[in-house]
């Protein structure tokens, strides 16, 4: 398991190198905030859906189908732990900052950060299992997350429109292709793979550009950020690992759910804070700080998982 943790560390460092590239590009003026927004739209609307859909095109296998159902169980167990710890850590909401902390604790950057890491470790099979976690993430974020964040006068989309995202639609289409045992011609699969291969560099470059607009000096001076980040990146994943061990989760399924839970705080919380007029700067600081140190904490959590026999 030490070898696996080392592999996780290597993948995490590789991702951080790409993040640094995006950071430097933004700092020297190659792409402004508007361009980053357009790149994010391209990633969320085209590239990531292509990767999710491609992961289901490998052909039906009864054992993998069984594992998909198990992945649903383990994703639900992981979120149960995240919710329980969050509401113990922040029992009462005093202001908009408390809401930002709650959502930053519960919801991880499993799409931007988790998918590239899982894809590098486990390939298409890992992305298939991660898609189950992402589907649950979307369901919870667009129900619990949206209802938790004070919206002021900002209009909200109807619930069903929030769920009809390209990622959810691609997962639904992929499940149909997989369980209906539809053979997708190589002539169609290959272009999808070309697009899907852009997911990791695009996601990390966008993350780096987003980090370039954060106030790191304020992050380092705020002791609360250290506390929230420790809970988000160490305590919560460790408890998730223990629960998965008690459930007897198989290695690849356990590690996919664990990595998804151990990812930095979701950039979606920053976007939601901005659109609803809440503490966007604080949300951005939590996203930035957890993103930077997650390259060290995720391998630590992997070592812990190995130590308990996960």
Secondary structure by P-SEA (a helix, b strand, c coil): caaaaaaaaaaaaaaaaaaaaaaaaaaaccccaaaaaaaaaaaaccaaaaaaaaaacccccaaaaaaaaaaaaaaaaaaaaaaaaaaaaccccccaaaaaaaaaaacccccccaaaaaaacccaaaaaaaaaaaaaaaaaaacccccccccccccccccccccccaaaaaaaaaaaaaaacccccaaaaaaaaaaaaaaaaaaaaaaaaaaaaccaaaaaacaaaaaaaaaaccaaaaaaaaaaaaacccaaaaaaaaaaaaccccaaaaaaaaaaccaaaaaaaaaaaaaaaaaaaaaaaaaaaaaacc
